[in-house]
Amino acid sequence: AGKMLFVVDNSSSMNGSYSAVLSAVKYMLSESSVGTKEPDFLLYNTTARLCTAQEILSSRPTGCTSFEAAFDCIMSYINQQPPGAALSIVFMTDGDDTVSKQTTLAQKTQLFRSYLSSCRRQVVVHTLG
């Protein structure tokens, strides 16, 4: 089955849809089978960090959106997993990076893609938003 990482955008632009994000997190927690590990969570806006489900549920939208910060934190998370590990990443966002310059974001996105193809782990990324 592998590990699952939910990457949650809690920037100010998510204000109108954040209750749906919280509902999705609650649903995923309720669907976690007894005896299996809960999914992992990453919260990002201007910065990104790994956090607990409770921190997500008590968070409120604030700040800007930085995909660069999210990508860096995701790559760090993947590096902590053993080679060959199967990982599913669910990337939740409204799709607007408000921090990165367009050229820098394009470079970081390409770097992220290259990293995923060479990281020696089986990573599937799903995007919602």
A tleap script that builds the chain and sets N, CA, C and O, in Angstrom:
source leaprc.protein.ff14SB
mol = sequence {
  NALA GLY LYS MET LEU PHE VAL VAL ASP ASN
  SER SER SER MET ASN GLY SER TYR SER ALA
  VAL LEU SER ALA VAL LYS TYR MET LEU SER
  GLU SER SER VAL GLY THR LYS GLU PRO ASP
  PHE LEU LEU TYR ASN THR THR ALA ARG LEU
  CYS THR ALA GLN GLU ILE LEU SER SER ARG
  PRO THR GLY CYS THR SER PHE GLU ALA ALA
  PHE ASP CYS ILE MET SER TYR ILE ASN GLN
  GLN PRO PRO GLY ALA ALA LEU SER ILE VAL
  PHE MET THR ASP GLY ASP ASP THR VAL SER
  LYS GLN THR THR LEU ALA GLN LYS THR GLN
  LEU PHE ARG SER TYR LEU SER SER CYS ARG
  ARG GLN VAL VAL VAL HIE THR LEU CGLY
}
set mol.1.N position { 0.827 -1.205 0.000 }
set mol.1.CA position { 0.000 0.000 0.000 }
set mol.1.C position { 0.858 1.249 0.000 }
set mol.1.O position { 0.607 2.156 -0.793 }
set mol.2.N position { 1.854 1.327 0.854 }
set mol.2.CA position { 2.727 2.488 0.868 }
set mol.2.C position { 2.216 3.605 1.745 }
set mol.2.O position { 1.163 3.504 2.374 }
set mol.3.N position { 2.992 4.674 1.769 }
set mol.3.CA position { 2.645 5.840 2.585 }
set mol.3.C position { 1.876 6.851 1.757 }
set mol.3.O position { 1.968 6.879 0.529 }
set mol.4.N position { 1.110 7.687 2.460 }
set mol.4.CA position { 0.360 8.742 1.801 }
set mol.4.C position { 0.690 10.075 2.471 }
set mol.4.O position { 0.694 10.182 3.697 }
set mol.5.N position { 0.966 11.080 1.655 }
set mol.5.CA position { 1.253 12.435 2.134 }
set mol.5.C position { 0.230 13.386 1.540 }
set mol.5.O position { 0.089 13.486 0.321 }
set mol.6.N position { -0.484 14.084 2.416 }
set mol.6.CA position { -1.399 15.127 1.971 }
set mol.6.C position { -0.687 16.467 2.087 }
set mol.6.O position { -0.215 16.842 3.160 }
set mol.7.N position { -0.615 17.175 0.979 }
set mol.7.CA position { 0.043 18.472 0.916 }
set mol.7.C position { -1.071 19.515 0.830 }
set mol.7.O position { -1.749 19.633 -0.190 }
set mol.8.N position { -1.247 20.268 1.915 }
set mol.8.CA position { -2.410 21.141 2.060 }
set mol.8.C position { -2.015 22.616 1.960 }
set mol.8.O position { -1.214 23.119 2.748 }
set mol.9.N position { -2.595 23.290 0.975 }
set mol.9.CA position { -2.412 24.728 0.775 }
set mol.9.C position { -3.316 25.449 1.776 }
set mol.9.O position { -4.539 25.331 1.716 }
set mol.10.N position { -2.696 26.200 2.702 }
set mol.10.CA position { -3.528 26.978 3.623 }
set mol.10.C position { -3.217 28.467 3.489 }
set mol.10.O position { -3.182 29.207 4.473 }
set mol.11.N position { -2.991 28.886 2.231 }
set mol.11.CA position { -2.777 30.305 1.957 }
set mol.11.C position { -4.114 31.049 1.974 }
set mol.11.O position { -5.180 30.434 1.931 }
set mol.12.N position { -4.042 32.352 2.037 }
set mol.12.CA position { -5.256 33.182 2.125 }
set mol.12.C position { -6.218 32.951 0.974 }
set mol.12.O position { -7.431 33.057 1.155 }
set mol.13.N position { -5.696 32.635 -0.217 }
set mol.13.CA position { -6.577 32.435 -1.369 }
set mol.13.C position { -7.457 31.193 -1.232 }
set mol.13.O position { -8.417 31.026 -1.985 }
set mol.14.N position { -7.136 30.326 -0.279 }
set mol.14.CA position { -7.937 29.121 -0.047 }
set mol.14.C position { -9.124 29.396 0.887 }
set mol.14.O position { -9.904 28.488 1.175 }
set mol.15.N position { -9.262 30.617 1.353 }
set mol.15.CA position { -10.266 30.966 2.353 }
set mol.15.C position { -11.662 30.450 2.016 }
set mol.15.O position { -12.335 29.891 2.882 }
set mol.16.N position { -12.104 30.625 0.783 }
set mol.16.CA position { -13.453 30.230 0.398 }
set mol.16.C position { -13.676 28.727 0.333 }
set mol.16.O position { -14.812 28.264 0.438 }
set mol.17.N position { -12.592 27.954 0.161 }
set mol.17.CA position { -12.743 26.500 0.012 }
set mol.17.C position { -12.057 25.709 1.118 }
set mol.17.O position { -11.966 24.484 1.037 }
set mol.18.N position { -11.575 26.394 2.147 }
set mol.18.CA position { -10.802 25.696 3.167 }
set mol.18.C position { -11.647 24.720 3.983 }
set mol.18.O position { -11.135 23.701 4.447 }
set mol.19.N position { -12.927 25.016 4.163 }
set mol.19.CA position { -13.779 24.078 4.902 }
set mol.19.C position { -13.880 22.750 4.155 }
set mol.19.O position { -13.970 21.698 4.787 }
set mol.20.N position { -13.866 22.780 2.822 }
set mol.20.CA position { -13.887 21.544 2.028 }
set mol.20.C position { -12.574 20.778 2.210 }
set mol.20.O position { -12.572 19.549 2.265 }
set mol.21.N position { -11.470 21.501 2.301 }
set mol.21.CA position { -10.168 20.870 2.540 }
set mol.21.C position { -10.183 20.165 3.896 }
set mol.21.O position { -9.751 19.018 4.010 }
set mol.22.N position { -10.680 20.854 4.921 }
set mol.22.CA position { -10.744 20.264 6.255 }
set mol.22.C position { -11.655 19.037 6.274 }
set mol.22.O position { -11.364 18.054 6.955 }
set mol.23.N position { -12.744 19.097 5.535 }
set mol.23.CA position { -13.645 17.941 5.445 }
set mol.23.C position { -12.934 16.761 4.786 }
set mol.23.O position { -13.110 15.618 5.209 }
set mol.24.N position { -12.135 17.027 3.757 }
set mol.24.CA position { -11.386 15.965 3.075 }
set mol.24.C position { -10.371 15.335 4.030 }
set mol.24.O position { -10.196 14.117 4.039 }
set mol.25.N position { -9.706 16.165 4.830 }
set mol.25.CA position { -8.735 15.646 5.804 }
set mol.25.C position { -9.448 14.774 6.831 }
set mol.25.O position { -8.966 13.691 7.161 }
set mol.26.N position { -10.588 15.231 7.337 }
set mol.26.CA position { -11.358 14.439 8.311 }
set mol.26.C position { -11.789 13.111 7.696 }
set mol.26.O position { -11.723 12.069 8.348 }
set mol.27.N position { -12.228 13.150 6.448 }
set mol.27.CA position { -12.649 11.937 5.761 }
set mol.27.C position { -11.483 10.953 5.653 }
set mol.27.O position { -11.642 9.767 5.943 }
set mol.28.N position { -10.305 11.445 5.235 }
set mol.28.CA position { -9.143 10.569 5.084 }
set mol.28.C position { -8.752 9.954 6.428 }
set mol.28.O position { -8.359 8.789 6.487 }
set mol.29.N position { -8.856 10.718 7.485 }
set mol.29.CA position { -8.553 10.178 8.810 }
set mol.29.C position { -9.547 9.093 9.200 }
set mol.29.O position { -9.162 8.075 9.774 }
set mol.30.N position { -10.816 9.303 8.892 }
set mol.30.CA position { -11.839 8.310 9.250 }
set mol.30.C position { -11.700 7.048 8.400 }
set mol.30.O position { -12.093 5.965 8.834 }
set mol.31.N position { -11.143 7.177 7.193 }
set mol.31.CA position { -10.979 6.028 6.307 }
set mol.31.C position { -9.695 5.246 6.585 }
set mol.31.O position { -9.521 4.135 6.084 }
set mol.32.N position { -8.807 5.820 7.375 }
set mol.32.CA position { -7.591 5.092 7.735 }
set mol.32.C position { -8.000 3.865 8.525 }
set mol.32.O position { -8.662 3.970 9.558 }
set mol.33.N position { -7.608 2.720 8.041 }
set mol.33.CA position { -7.983 1.463 8.693 }
set mol.33.C position { -7.353 1.361 10.068 }
set mol.33.O position { -6.266 1.887 10.309 }
set mol.34.N position { -8.035 0.691 10.952 }
set mol.34.CA position { -7.477 0.420 12.278 }
set mol.34.C position { -6.232 -0.441 12.072 }
set mol.34.O position { -6.263 -1.417 11.323 }
set mol.35.N position { -5.159 -0.082 12.729 }
set mol.35.CA position { -3.935 -0.853 12.608 }
set mol.35.C position { -3.009 -0.377 11.504 }
set mol.35.O position { -1.877 -0.850 11.407 }
set mol.36.N position { -3.465 0.552 10.669 }
set mol.36.CA position { -2.573 1.106 9.655 }
set mol.36.C position { -2.197 2.521 10.056 }
set mol.36.O position { -2.906 3.183 10.814 }
set mol.37.N position { -1.093 2.957 9.544 }
set mol.37.CA position { -0.593 4.281 9.889 }
set mol.37.C position { -1.468 5.362 9.243 }
set mol.37.O position { -1.889 5.237 8.094 }
set mol.38.N position { -1.725 6.410 10.002 }
set mol.38.CA position { -2.442 7.558 9.432 }
set mol.38.C position { -1.587 8.166 8.329 }
set mol.38.O position { -0.367 8.005 8.318 }
set mol.39.N position { -2.238 8.869 7.399 }
set mol.39.CA position { -1.453 9.563 6.389 }
set mol.39.C position { -0.595 10.655 7.032 }
set mol.39.O position { -0.879 11.106 8.142 }
set mol.40.N position { 0.439 11.067 6.336 }
set mol.40.CA position { 1.271 12.179 6.781 }
set mol.40.C position { 0.733 13.459 6.149 }
set mol.40.O position { 0.030 13.426 5.139 }
set mol.41.N position { 1.079 14.584 6.763 }
set mol.41.CA position { 0.559 15.866 6.300 }
set mol.41.C position { 1.660 16.902 6.191 }
set mol.41.O position { 2.603 16.934 6.982 }
set mol.42.N position { 1.507 17.753 5.177 }
set mol.42.CA position { 2.405 18.884 4.962 }
set mol.42.C position { 1.506 20.099 4.760 }
set mol.42.O position { 0.588 20.067 3.941 }
set mol.43.N position { 1.765 21.151 5.493 }
set mol.43.CA position { 0.980 22.377 5.415 }
set mol.43.C position { 1.859 23.449 4.778 }
set mol.43.O position { 3.002 23.643 5.192 }
set mol.44.N position { 1.329 24.144 3.775 }
set mol.44.CA position { 2.150 25.187 3.150 }
set mol.44.C position { 1.344 26.418 2.783 }
set mol.44.O position { 0.159 26.355 2.457 }
set mol.45.N position { 2.033 27.519 2.851 }
set mol.45.CA position { 1.574 28.807 2.322 }
set mol.45.C position { 2.852 29.497 1.834 }
set mol.45.O position { 3.425 29.071 0.831 }
set mol.46.N position { 3.308 30.541 2.510 }
set mol.46.CA position { 4.580 31.162 2.145 }
set mol.46.C position { 5.741 30.226 2.461 }
set mol.46.O position { 6.760 30.236 1.771 }
set mol.47.N position { 5.583 29.412 3.512 }
set mol.47.CA position { 6.560 28.396 3.902 }
set mol.47.C position { 5.852 27.042 3.920 }
set mol.47.O position { 4.637 26.966 3.732 }
set mol.48.N position { 6.615 25.980 4.147 }
set mol.48.CA position { 6.034 24.635 4.191 }
set mol.48.C position { 6.660 23.848 5.329 }
set mol.48.O position { 7.833 24.027 5.655 }
set mol.49.N position { 5.853 22.966 5.933 }
set mol.49.CA position { 6.371 22.132 7.014 }
set mol.49.C position { 5.509 20.886 7.157 }
set mol.49.O position { 4.314 20.904 6.859 }
set mol.50.N position { 6.132 19.806 7.616 }
set mol.50.CA position { 5.378 18.613 7.968 }
set mol.50.C position { 4.625 18.915 9.254 }
set mol.50.O position { 5.127 19.648 10.107 }
set mol.51.N position { 3.442 18.365 9.404 }
set mol.51.CA position { 2.645 18.632 10.600 }
set mol.51.C position { 1.714 17.466 10.876 }
set mol.51.O position { 1.664 16.498 10.116 }
set mol.52.N position { 0.986 17.569 11.962 }
set mol.52.CA position { 0.025 16.532 12.330 }
set mol.52.C position { -1.342 16.853 11.724 }
set mol.52.O position { -1.599 17.972 11.279 }
set mol.53.N position { -2.197 15.853 11.720 }
set mol.53.CA position { -3.573 16.063 11.261 }
set mol.53.C position { -4.256 17.119 12.126 }
set mol.53.O position { -5.005 17.955 11.622 }
set mol.54.N position { -3.991 17.075 13.434 }
set mol.54.CA position { -4.615 18.047 14.338 }
set mol.54.C position { -4.188 19.473 13.998 }
set mol.54.O position { -4.995 20.399 14.070 }
set mol.55.N position { -2.926 19.648 13.630 }
set mol.55.CA position { -2.460 20.985 13.230 }
set mol.55.C position { -3.178 21.461 11.972 }
set mol.55.O position { -3.500 22.643 11.847 }
set mol.56.N position { -3.428 20.547 11.046 }
set mol.56.CA position { -4.179 20.908 9.838 }
set mol.56.C position { -5.587 21.340 10.234 }
set mol.56.O position { -6.077 22.385 9.804 }
set mol.57.N position { -6.229 20.516 11.064 }
set mol.57.CA position { -7.627 20.780 11.423 }
set mol.57.C position { -7.794 22.064 12.222 }
set mol.57.O position { -8.873 22.657 12.214 }
set mol.58.N position { -6.755 22.501 12.906 }
set mol.58.CA position { -6.865 23.747 13.675 }
set mol.58.C position { -6.265 24.938 12.924 }
set mol.58.O position { -6.238 26.048 13.456 }
set mol.59.N position { -5.790 24.725 11.706 }
set mol.59.CA position { -5.176 25.814 10.933 }
set mol.59.C position { -6.236 26.656 10.227 }
set mol.59.O position { -7.363 26.214 10.005 }
set mol.60.N position { -5.850 27.852 9.889 }
set mol.60.CA position { -6.708 28.767 9.141 }
set mol.60.C position { -5.892 29.337 7.991 }
set mol.60.O position { -4.678 29.502 8.112 }
set mol.61.N position { -6.550 29.640 6.875 }
set mol.61.CA position { -5.818 30.186 5.728 }
set mol.61.C position { -5.141 31.515 6.064 }
set mol.61.O position { -5.747 32.408 6.655 }
set mol.62.N position { -3.882 31.621 5.675 }
set mol.62.CA position { -3.111 32.842 5.895 }
set mol.62.C position { -1.902 32.845 4.971 }
set mol.62.O position { -1.443 31.784 4.547 }
set mol.63.N position { -1.389 34.011 4.659 }
set mol.63.CA position { -0.163 34.110 3.874 }
set mol.63.C position { -0.370 33.917 2.383 }
set mol.63.O position { -1.497 33.848 1.893 }
set mol.64.N position { 0.741 33.833 1.682 }
set mol.64.CA position { 0.750 33.664 0.232 }
set mol.64.C position { 0.974 32.193 -0.103 }
set mol.64.O position { 1.081 31.359 0.796 }
set mol.65.N position { 1.045 31.876 -1.391 }
set mol.65.CA position { 1.222 30.494 -1.842 }
set mol.65.C position { 2.586 30.322 -2.484 }
set mol.65.O position { 2.916 31.021 -3.442 }
set mol.66.N position { 3.381 29.395 -1.963 }
set mol.66.CA position { 4.689 29.094 -2.559 }
set mol.66.C position { 4.783 27.612 -2.895 }
set mol.66.O position { 4.975 26.775 -2.013 }
set mol.67.N position { 4.646 27.294 -4.193 }
set mol.67.CA position { 4.847 25.904 -4.618 }
set mol.67.C position { 6.299 25.493 -4.392 }
set mol.67.O position { 6.580 24.334 -4.087 }
set mol.68.N position { 7.219 26.442 -4.542 }
set mol.68.CA position { 8.643 26.135 -4.318 }
set mol.68.C position { 8.854 25.585 -2.909 }
set mol.68.O position { 9.527 24.570 -2.730 }
set mol.69.N position { 8.283 26.251 -1.915 }
set mol.69.CA position { 8.418 25.791 -0.531 }
set mol.69.C position { 7.803 24.403 -0.375 }
set mol.69.O position { 8.374 23.536 0.286 }
set mol.70.N position { 6.633 24.196 -0.989 }
set mol.70.CA position { 5.976 22.891 -0.913 }
set mol.70.C position { 6.832 21.818 -1.580 }
set mol.70.O position { 7.023 20.744 -1.010 }
set mol.71.N position { 7.354 22.092 -2.788 }
set mol.71.CA position { 8.191 21.113 -3.502 }
set mol.71.C position { 9.418 20.746 -2.678 }
set mol.71.O position { 9.772 19.571 -2.579 }
set mol.72.N position { 10.071 21.748 -2.084 }
set mol.72.CA position { 11.269 21.476 -1.278 }
set mol.72.C position { 10.941 20.560 -0.097 }
set mol.72.O position { 11.688 19.629 0.204 }
set mol.73.N position { 9.832 20.831 0.558 }
set mol.73.CA position { 9.438 20.030 1.718 }
set mol.73.C position { 9.035 18.614 1.287 }
set mol.73.O position { 9.338 17.646 1.984 }
set mol.74.N position { 8.362 18.492 0.154 }
set mol.74.CA position { 7.985 17.165 -0.369 }
set mol.74.C position { 9.244 16.360 -0.685 }
set mol.74.O position { 9.325 15.180 -0.341 }
set mol.75.N position { 10.222 16.983 -1.335 }
set mol.75.CA position { 11.458 16.273 -1.676 }
set mol.75.C position { 12.189 15.825 -0.413 }
set mol.75.O position { 12.741 14.725 -0.377 }
set mol.76.N position { 12.199 16.651 0.607 }
set mol.76.CA position { 12.805 16.282 1.885 }
set mol.76.C position { 12.078 15.088 2.495 }
set mol.76.O position { 12.713 14.166 3.006 }
set mol.77.N position { 10.755 15.104 2.443 }
set mol.77.CA position { 9.943 13.997 2.953 }
set mol.77.C position { 10.273 12.703 2.201 }
set mol.77.O position { 10.479 11.659 2.819 }
set mol.78.N position { 10.320 12.775 0.879 }
set mol.78.CA position { 10.613 11.592 0.066 }
set mol.78.C position { 11.994 11.050 0.414 }
set mol.78.O position { 12.176 9.836 0.517 }
set mol.79.N position { 12.969 11.940 0.596 }
set mol.79.CA position { 14.331 11.512 0.929 }
set mol.79.C position { 14.387 10.744 2.246 }
set mol.79.O position { 15.305 9.951 2.454 }
set mol.80.N position { 13.426 10.964 3.133 }
set mol.80.CA position { 13.388 10.264 4.422 }
set mol.80.C position { 12.829 8.844 4.296 }
set mol.80.O position { 12.921 8.050 5.232 }
set mol.81.N position { 12.248 8.531 3.134 }
set mol.81.CA position { 11.653 7.212 2.923 }
set mol.81.C position { 12.704 6.271 2.327 }
set mol.81.O position { 13.581 6.721 1.590 }
set mol.82.N position { 12.627 4.982 2.633 }
set mol.82.CA position { 13.626 4.049 2.109 }
set mol.82.C position { 13.530 3.901 0.591 }
set mol.82.O position { 12.439 3.994 0.029 }
set mol.83.N position { 14.663 3.672 -0.076 }
set mol.83.CA position { 14.633 3.430 -1.526 }
set mol.83.C position { 13.658 2.301 -1.851 }
set mol.83.O position { 13.599 1.303 -1.133 }
set mol.84.N position { 12.907 2.457 -2.915 }
set mol.84.CA position { 11.928 1.462 -3.325 }
set mol.84.C position { 10.561 1.656 -2.695 }
set mol.84.O position { 9.605 0.980 -3.078 }
set mol.85.N position { 10.449 2.570 -1.731 }
set mol.85.CA position { 9.165 2.794 -1.052 }
set mol.85.C position { 8.117 3.297 -2.043 }
set mol.85.O position { 8.431 4.004 -3.001 }
set mol.86.N position { 6.866 2.917 -1.789 }
set mol.86.CA position { 5.734 3.394 -2.583 }
set mol.86.C position { 5.077 4.550 -1.837 }
set mol.86.O position { 4.708 4.420 -0.670 }
set mol.87.N position { 4.937 5.676 -2.522 }
set mol.87.CA position { 4.369 6.878 -1.906 }
set mol.87.C position { 3.286 7.467 -2.796 }
set mol.87.O position { 3.441 7.547 -4.014 }
set mol.88.N position { 2.192 7.875 -2.175 }
set mol.88.CA position { 1.158 8.636 -2.875 }
set mol.88.C position { 1.127 10.019 -2.259 }
set mol.88.O position { 1.056 10.173 -1.039 }
set mol.89.N position { 1.182 11.023 -3.119 }
set mol.89.CA position { 1.156 12.410 -2.655 }
set mol.89.C position { -0.086 13.072 -3.224 }
set mol.89.O position { -0.305 13.071 -4.436 }
set mol.90.N position { -0.900 13.639 -2.336 }
set mol.90.CA position { -2.102 14.353 -2.752 }
set mol.90.C position { -1.836 15.838 -2.526 }
set mol.90.O position { -1.740 16.292 -1.386 }
set mol.91.N position { -1.719 16.585 -3.612 }
set mol.91.CA position { -1.349 17.995 -3.586 }
set mol.91.C position { -2.624 18.823 -3.737 }
set mol.91.O position { -3.221 18.866 -4.813 }
set mol.92.N position { -3.040 19.484 -2.641 }
set mol.92.CA position { -4.269 20.285 -2.648 }
set mol.92.C position { -3.928 21.766 -2.746 }
set mol.92.O position { -3.165 22.296 -1.938 }
set mol.93.N position { -4.505 22.427 -3.751 }
set mol.93.CA position { -4.240 23.851 -3.955 }
set mol.93.C position { -5.337 24.466 -4.805 }
set mol.93.O position { -6.116 23.757 -5.441 }
set mol.94.N position { -5.391 25.796 -4.809 }
set mol.94.CA position { -6.287 26.485 -5.735 }
set mol.94.C position { -5.542 26.812 -7.031 }
set mol.94.O position { -6.102 27.405 -7.953 }
set mol.95.N position { -4.266 26.411 -7.081 }
set mol.95.CA position { -3.513 26.508 -8.322 }
set mol.95.C position { -2.784 27.807 -8.577 }
set mol.95.O position { -2.232 27.978 -9.664 }
set mol.96.N position { -2.753 28.723 -7.644 }
set mol.96.CA position { -2.106 30.011 -7.872 }
set mol.96.C position { -0.923 30.217 -6.948 }
set mol.96.O position { -1.096 30.449 -5.751 }
set mol.97.N position { 0.294 30.132 -7.507 }
set mol.97.CA position { 1.505 30.431 -6.744 }
set mol.97.C position { 1.668 31.943 -6.758 }
set mol.97.O position { 1.838 32.545 -7.818 }
set mol.98.N position { 1.617 32.555 -5.585 }
set mol.98.CA position { 1.677 34.013 -5.503 }
set mol.98.C position { 3.017 34.518 -4.975 }
set mol.98.O position { 3.181 35.716 -4.740 }
set mol.99.N position { 3.975 33.611 -4.789 }
set mol.99.CA position { 5.285 34.003 -4.252 }
set mol.99.C position { 6.362 33.931 -5.319 }
set mol.99.O position { 7.141 34.871 -5.480 }
set mol.100.N position { 6.412 32.830 -6.044 }
set mol.100.CA position { 7.510 32.563 -6.970 }
set mol.100.C position { 7.411 33.406 -8.230 }
set mol.100.O position { 6.319 33.680 -8.728 }
set mol.101.N position { 8.565 33.810 -8.736 }
set mol.101.CA position { 8.610 34.447 -10.047 }
set mol.101.C position { 8.366 33.354 -11.078 }
set mol.101.O position { 8.744 32.202 -10.861 }
set mol.102.N position { 7.740 33.701 -12.196 }
set mol.102.CA position { 7.352 32.711 -13.194 }
set mol.102.C position { 8.528 31.850 -13.666 }
set mol.102.O position { 8.393 30.632 -13.779 }
set mol.103.N position { 9.692 32.479 -13.945 }
set mol.103.CA position { 10.841 31.709 -14.436 }
set mol.103.C position { 11.373 30.784 -13.349 }
set mol.103.O position { 11.731 29.640 -13.631 }
set mol.104.N position { 11.427 31.264 -12.116 }
set mol.104.CA position { 11.908 30.447 -11.010 }
set mol.104.C position { 10.960 29.273 -10.775 }
set mol.104.O position { 11.411 28.152 -10.539 }
set mol.105.N position { 9.657 29.519 -10.837 }
set mol.105.CA position { 8.672 28.460 -10.636 }
set mol.105.C position { 8.809 27.401 -11.727 }
set mol.105.O position { 8.752 26.207 -11.436 }
set mol.106.N position { 8.986 27.818 -12.968 }
set mol.106.CA position { 9.152 26.859 -14.066 }
set mol.106.C position { 10.389 25.992 -13.836 }
set mol.106.O position { 10.354 24.782 -14.059 }
set mol.107.N position { 11.484 26.616 -13.388 }
set mol.107.CA position { 12.705 25.864 -13.108 }
set mol.107.C position { 12.489 24.896 -11.948 }
set mol.107.O position { 12.918 23.744 -12.016 }
set mol.108.N position { 11.833 25.351 -10.894 }
set mol.108.CA position { 11.603 24.504 -9.716 }
set mol.108.C position { 10.659 23.349 -10.065 }
set mol.108.O position { 10.844 22.231 -9.586 }
set mol.109.N position { 9.651 23.617 -10.896 }
set mol.109.CA position { 8.731 22.565 -11.323 }
set mol.109.C position { 9.479 21.504 -12.123 }
set mol.109.O position { 9.250 20.309 -11.933 }
set mol.110.N position { 10.376 21.932 -13.021 }
set mol.110.CA position { 11.169 20.985 -13.798 }
set mol.110.C position { 12.107 20.194 -12.887 }
set mol.110.O position { 12.270 18.986 -13.064 }
set mol.111.N position { 12.718 20.863 -11.922 }
set mol.111.CA position { 13.595 20.189 -10.966 }
set mol.111.C position { 12.809 19.137 -10.175 }
set mol.111.O position { 13.297 18.029 -9.952 }
set mol.112.N position { 11.600 19.490 -9.756 }
set mol.112.CA position { 10.742 18.572 -9.008 }
set mol.112.C position { 10.412 17.345 -9.858 }
set mol.112.O position { 10.493 16.216 -9.374 }
set mol.113.N position { 10.038 17.565 -11.133 }
set mol.113.CA position { 9.746 16.443 -12.037 }
set mol.113.C position { 10.965 15.541 -12.197 }
set mol.113.O position { 10.853 14.317 -12.123 }
set mol.114.N position { 12.120 16.145 -12.413 }
set mol.114.CA position { 13.361 15.368 -12.572 }
set mol.114.C position { 13.657 14.568 -11.311 }
set mol.114.O position { 14.034 13.398 -11.370 }
set mol.115.N position { 13.479 15.224 -10.176 }
set mol.115.CA position { 13.712 14.552 -8.892 }
set mol.115.C position { 12.807 13.324 -8.770 }
set mol.115.O position { 13.271 12.241 -8.413 }
set mol.116.N position { 11.516 13.495 -9.066 }
set mol.116.CA position { 10.561 12.390 -8.927 }
set mol.116.C position { 10.932 11.209 -9.819 }
set mol.116.O position { 10.746 10.055 -9.433 }
set mol.117.N position { 11.455 11.494 -11.009 }
set mol.117.CA position { 11.787 10.401 -11.924 }
set mol.117.C position { 13.087 9.698 -11.550 }
set mol.117.O position { 13.360 8.606 -12.049 }
set mol.118.N position { 13.898 10.308 -10.676 }
set mol.118.CA position { 15.193 9.709 -10.342 }
set mol.118.C position { 15.384 9.429 -8.850 }
set mol.118.O position { 16.493 9.098 -8.430 }
set mol.119.N position { 14.339 9.553 -8.047 }
set mol.119.CA position { 14.485 9.471 -6.588 }
set mol.119.C position { 14.525 8.041 -6.038 }
set mol.119.O position { 14.674 7.849 -4.832 }
set mol.120.N position { 14.394 7.046 -6.907 }
set mol.120.CA position { 14.469 5.633 -6.506 }
set mol.120.C position { 13.332 5.237 -5.553 }
set mol.120.O position { 13.474 4.309 -4.757 }
set mol.121.N position { 12.227 5.938 -5.643 }
set mol.121.CA position { 11.023 5.579 -4.902 }
set mol.121.C position { 9.866 5.616 -5.890 }
set mol.121.O position { 9.920 6.326 -6.894 }
set mol.122.N position { 8.835 4.859 -5.605 }
set mol.122.CA position { 7.664 4.826 -6.490 }
set mol.122.C position { 6.688 5.895 -6.010 }
set mol.122.O position { 5.930 5.675 -5.066 }
set mol.123.N position { 6.710 7.055 -6.666 }
set mol.123.CA position { 5.920 8.198 -6.217 }
set mol.123.C position { 4.822 8.504 -7.242 }
set mol.123.O position { 5.088 8.658 -8.433 }
set mol.124.N position { 3.595 8.586 -6.752 }
set mol.124.CA position { 2.470 9.016 -7.568 }
set mol.124.C position { 1.950 10.311 -6.961 }
set mol.124.O position { 1.671 10.372 -5.764 }
set mol.125.N position { 1.819 11.352 -7.792 }
set mol.125.CA position { 1.329 12.645 -7.315 }
set mol.125.C position { -0.053 12.886 -7.900 }
set mol.125.O position { -0.246 12.825 -9.114 }
set mol.126.N position { -1.009 13.159 -7.028 }
set mol.126.CA position { -2.384 13.512 -7.433 }
set mol.126.C position { -2.568 14.987 -7.083 }
set mol.126.O position { -2.170 15.423 -6.003 }
set mol.127.N position { -3.158 15.739 -7.972 }
set mol.127.CA position { -3.428 17.148 -7.658 }
set mol.127.C position { -4.929 17.370 -7.556 }
set mol.127.O position { -5.706 16.876 -8.373 }
set mol.128.N position { -5.317 18.124 -6.536 }
set mol.128.CA position { -6.714 18.491 -6.335 }
set mol.128.C position { -6.794 20.007 -6.251 }
set mol.128.O position { -6.054 20.641 -5.499 }
set mol.129.N position { -7.688 20.569 -7.020 }
set mol.129.CA position { -7.857 22.017 -6.946 }
set mol.129.C position { -7.824 22.651 -8.286 }
set mol.129.O position { -7.953 23.870 -8.395 }
savepdb mol mol.pdb
quit
